[in-house]
Amino acid sequence: WYQRRVREAVVSTQSTGDSFKCCLDDLFQCFVNPDKMRAYFNGAADVDPRESGKFSLLGGAISGSYLEIHPSDRIQMHWRFKDWPAEMYSSVTLTFKDTGTSAEVTLSQVGVPQYSVEQIKSGWYKYYFNAIKSRFGYGSGTL
């Protein structure tokens, strides 16, 4: 019953994105470079940025693994909150684009429990997008 209930609570897809005043590679590095990630997570990032490499962020509140890393193009990963049921992961795809005047990231996240949707959406902005802009001076605006 519990397993069925968890499946019923899952949203199919959540999408969001943001634009940054920086070059494409600088933005991409913010999602795979351990030193950059520790900088905007205030040290709370343990990251092994390679395919099958694991990550733990914010004291273990977020964890997962990298599935595919295509430099300056796309990152796919399994991603979860610590309080989700054991073995429940969402699938995250980050896609990067150079607009000529800025760099953009588009996020698609599949398999999010309904009760986490708003928390996750605001969290991507607070802990990732806005933190990157603030720490590295890449601010420009939301897509």
PEQUILIN-V75409 format. One line per field, one symbol per residue. phi: phi as a letter, one per 40 degrees, with the letter a starting at -180 (. if undefined). psi: psi as a letter, one per 20 degrees, with the letter a starting at -180 (. if undefined). burial: I if it has 24 or more other C-alpha atoms within 12 Angstrom, else O. A space follows every 50 residues. Layout:
phi->???
psi->???
burial->???
This chain:
phi->.dccccccccccabbaaabbcacdcccdccbbcdcccccccfgcabbbca dgccbabfggcbaiaccabbdfbabbacaacdccddgcbcbbbbbbaccg babbbbbbbbgcddcbdcccdccccccbdccccccbgccaicc
psi->gggggghhjpqgqpqrrrqqmrqghggghiiiohggghgijliloopnmr piqqqpqlkjhprbqpgqoopjgqppqppqqhjqqqjpqrpppppqppih irqqppppppkpphiighggghhhgghfghhggggjkjphrq.
burial->OOOOOOOOOIOOOIIIIIIIIIOIIIIIIIIIIIOIIIIIIOOOIIIIIO OOOIIIIIOOOIIIIIIIIOIIIIIIIIIIIOOOOOOIIIIIIIIIIOOO OIIIIIIIIIIIIOOOIOOIIOOIIOIIIIIIIOOOOIOOOOO
